[in-house]
Amino acid sequence: MSNVTGADTYARVARGLQRCVGTCVGVALTALVFAFDSPVWAILAVALASQFTIELVILRNYAVGMVFMTVTALLMVHMVSPEPASSLLIDRISMTVLGAGVGAVQSIVISLFMARRRRS
C-alpha cells in the first residue's frame, strides 16, 4: 500500500513543497488560459486534457500532477463562479502555501514530540 502523505517527516514536507510548486505552475498556466479570454468550449477542452494528464502522471510525479489538477480545478470553478479570475488564482496560491506550511510545521512538531517520547 502506498502512503499518499509520505512515510516520514522529510517525505511529508517534500510532498507539501511539491504541492506548492505544482499549484503555482498550474495557476500560471491557468492565468495564461484566462489571458486569452477563451470561449467556453476551449476552457472545457483544456480542462479535459488536464484531467486526462492528471490520470497519467499523478502516481509517477506528484508535482506535475498538481499542475494539471490545479488547472482543471480552477477552470471548472471559473466557469460556474461570478468571482473574478484573478481572485481565484490568488486564493488558490495563498491557501495552498498556507496549508502546506501549516502541515509542514505540524509534521515537524509531531516528529520531534514522538522522538522525545521514544527516548524517555
Buried (B, 14 or more C-beta within 10 A) or exposed (E): EEEEEBEEBEEBBBBBEBBBBBBBBBBBBBBEBBEEEBEEEEBBEBBEEBBEBBEEBBEEEBBBBBBBBBBBBBBBBBEEEEEEBEEBBEBBBEEBBEBBEEBBEEBBEEBEEEEEEEEE
